[in-house]
Amino acid sequence: MTWYDKDSWLTQAFAPNLSTIAFTLVLVIVLPILLHQFVYKRQTPTTLPTFLLIGPSGAGKTTLLTLTERNTVAQTHTSTAPLTIQALLPEGFIPSSSHYRSPGDPAYERSRRFLLHDTPGHGKLRHFAASQLMKPTNVRGIIFVVDASSVAEEAGLNEAAEYLHDVLLALQKRYTGAKTSRGPKEIPVLIAANKLALFTALPPHLVKIALEKAISEVRKSKAKGLKDSGVGMRGDDDGLEEEREWLGEGGEGSFEFGQMEEVGTSVTVKGGNVLGGDGSDVKSWWEWVAEQL
């Protein structure tokens, strides 16, 4: 029997039989569904991108977390344990990965979701943040919240600078300690200058300058302490090299946030206000988050 005979399978497949029509109809309906399910599952991320909330105690981290979760501010207390919520990028802010997607696209809605992880800012509880920095899992960015009025005073500025110094140094060591030539994926840092509505608050550009100068002093004091302790006088080259892994370009001169770009970390300073008489104003922070998604 040849393929063009009346009773051949190929002739029957193209014949106007009821079974052929039914099979074709089922195939046309089921195949796109199966294909969609396959593509959808492959593109769905197993974990959501994470943003770490870090900063001194009382800067407004938990208040920002509450605003993100409830879309309204509420009375908060000093955090003693980390807290993670699943958040949704507010309307009007488009993730950088979805500029060409329609708002009705399921992939667009997924790209707006992220995790916000709040860490305590008290000095004795900062190990929660340190553990996250040692092994960052799907971390897209760090939001370092500072009180813009507090950094106008020496005590508040020194506390914020010391903490920020340790955070940036951890990111630098993560980059320099990479085992591949490409290095780890960049984790950008947003310095969120909060409480700008207060009369004593510094504007964002002055917050940047003040923190850079204070970090320079922190770096200098750490170098002096190491020298006074006699590290390196015993010929321990490995220990000296590890201890001299200073923040920025060799640890000499003035520190600037731009130096962190050499170790795969961009630092941006943006002002905002979680609480205030005229309401919350954190638009610039959401714009930064949208750029990282």
N, C-alpha and C positions, 0 to 999 in steps of 0.2 A: 504494500500500500504506500503510495507516494503522498507527499504533503498536500498536493492539490486535489486529491480524491475527495469525494463527497463525505466519506465517513472518517477522514483523518482528523486528528486532534486540533490542528491549526485551522482547518475549515470550520470545525465546530466552535472554536473559540471566537471566530468573527461572525458566526451565524446569528440571526435574530432569535435566539432561543431564550426562554424565560430564565433558565438557570444561568446563562451567560450574563443576562442583564442584571440579575440579582447579585451575582458575584462582583460585577463591575461596580454596582452601586455601593456595596459594602466596602469595597476597596477604596473608592473615592472618599468615603466618609471617615473610615477608620485610619487610613494612612496619614492624613494631615494631623490627626489627633495624636497618634503615636510619635510622629516627628516633632510636634510641638512639646510634648512631654519630655522627650529626650533632650532637646535643646534647652528647655527651661531648667531642667535639673542640672545640666552642666554649667549653666550660667549663674545659678543661685549660689551665693557665697555661703560657706559653712558657718562662718562667724562674721558678725558685724564689725565694721571698723570702730576703733576705740579712741576716745580722746581723754587724756588724763587731766584732771583738775588738780593743780599743785599750787602751793603758795603759803605764806605765813598765816597763822591763825588770825581770824577776824577780818580777813581781806574781802570776804564775800563769796567764797567758793560754794558753800552749801546753799546760800540764797540764790545763786545762779542756777544751781542744780534744781532747786524747787521751782524757779521760774520756768526752766526748760520742761520740767515734768508736768506742771499744772497750768502753765501759761498765765500764772499770777504769782505775786510774791507773798510770802508768809513769814511769820516769826520763826527764826531758827536758833539753834544753840550750837555751841562749840562741838565739833565732831570729835569723837573718840575712836571711831572705827571707819573703815572705808565703806563707801556705798556706791553701787552701780545701778543706773537706770537705762532703759531703752528709750531713746529720744528720736524725735522726728524734726528734720530741718523745717523751720517755719515757712509758711507760704510766702512767695515772693523771692525766695532765695533758691537758685538753681545749682545743683551740684555740678562741678566741672566735668564730670563724666557723662552728664545727661543734657548737655546744651542742645543736642540735636534730637532729643527724644520728645515725644508728645506727652503731655501731662497724664493722658489716659493709659500710657504704656506701663504694664506691671513693672518693667525694669526701671522705669523712672521713679516709681513709688519706692522700690527697694533701695535705690541709690540715696534716698533721703533719710534712711534709717541709720542710726549709729548708737554706740554705747558711750555714756558719759560716766567716767569713774572718778568719784570724789575721794580725795585722800586727806587725812587730818593734817593740820598745819602746825600743831604743837611740836616743839623740839624733840620731845621724848617719843613722839608717834610718827616721825617722818620715815621710819624704816618701812612703812607700808608703801610710800612712794618710791623709796630706794629699791625695793624688791621688784616693782613694776619696771623700773628703768634698767635693771640688770637683765631681765628677760622680757622685753616688750613683745606682747603677742598681738599682732594686727593693730598696733598703735599707729594712728595716722597723724597725730599731733599732740602737743602738750600745751595746755592753757595755764600759764603761770599768772595767777591773779594777785595783784598788789593793790593796797590802799593808797591812792594817789595823794591823799592828805597825810597819811602816816609817813610816807617817804620824804615828806618835806621836813621832817624832824630827824635828827641824827640817829636816835635809837631805832626808829622804824626803818630807816634807810639801811642801817647796818644789818638788821635782821633779814630784810628782804634780799640784800646783796649776798650775804653769806649763804642763804638757802639757794638762790639762783646760781651762785658760783658752783655749788655742789651738783646741781642738776645739769648744768652745762658741761662740767667736767666728766660726769658720768656718760653723757652722750658722746663726748670727745673720745673717751677711753673705749667706748663701744665701737667707734669708727676705726681708731688706730689699732685696736686689737682684733680686727677682722682677719679671717684666715684666707680670704680671697682678694684678688686685686681689685675687684669691682667695689668692695666694701658693702656694708649693710644698707638697707633702704633708708632714705632720709627721714628723719623725724623732725619736722619744723616746730618752732616754739613761738607761741603768741604770748606776749606780755600784756595782759589785760589790765590796763590802768583803771581801776574801779573808783567809784565815789567822786566822779568829776563834778557833781552838783554841789559839793561842799566848797565853801568859800576859800578854805586853806589848801585845796587840792592843787597839785601841780599839773599843768597841761602835759599831754603825752610826750612831746619832744623834750621837755625838761625832765620828765621821769626817765627817759632814755639816757640823757646826759648824766643825771645823778647816779643811776645804777651803774653805768660804765665806770665812772670815777670811783664809786664805792667798791666795785669788784676789783679794780686795779689795786686798791688798798688792801683788800682781802688777800689777793694774790701775793702782794709784797710782804704782808705779815706772815703768811704761810712759808714763804721762802726764807725769811729771817729766822723763823722758829726752827726750820729744818737745819739751817746753818749753825744755829746755836746748839743744836742737839748733837752735832758732830757727825751726822750721817755722811758717808762718803770718805771719811778720814781713815777708814779701815780697809780701803781698797775693794769694797763690795760694789763692783760696777753694776751688777744686775739690780741690786737694791737701790743704788743711786739713780739708775735710769728710770726705775719705776717711780721713785719719789719725785723726780724732776719732770714728771709728765704734767707740766703746768698748763693751765688754761690759756688758750690762744697761741700766739706766735712766740714760743720759747719762754714765755713768762716774763719778758722784759718790756719795759716801756708801758705806755698806757693801753688799757684793754678797750677794745671796741667790739660791738656785736658782729660787725662785718667779718671779723677774724674767724668766726665760727663757720663761715661758708667753706673754709678750707677743709673742714672735717665733716662736711655733709650736713650741716645744721644751719638753717636760716632762722633768724630771730627778728620778729616784727613787734612793734609797740603800737597798740591802738587803745584809744580811750573809750570809756563807756560808763554807764551808771545803771546798776541793777535796781537800786532804790532811789526814790526822789519824789519831790512834790509834783513834778510834771510827768511822772511815770517812768518806766524803765526805758533805757536807750542803750541797747547792745547790738545795734544794727551792724556796726563795723566788725564785731566779733563773729556774727553769723556769716558775714561775707567771707571772712577768713576760713571758717569751718567749711563753707560751701566750696572753696577753692581746693580743699584737701580731699573732698569726697569724690 
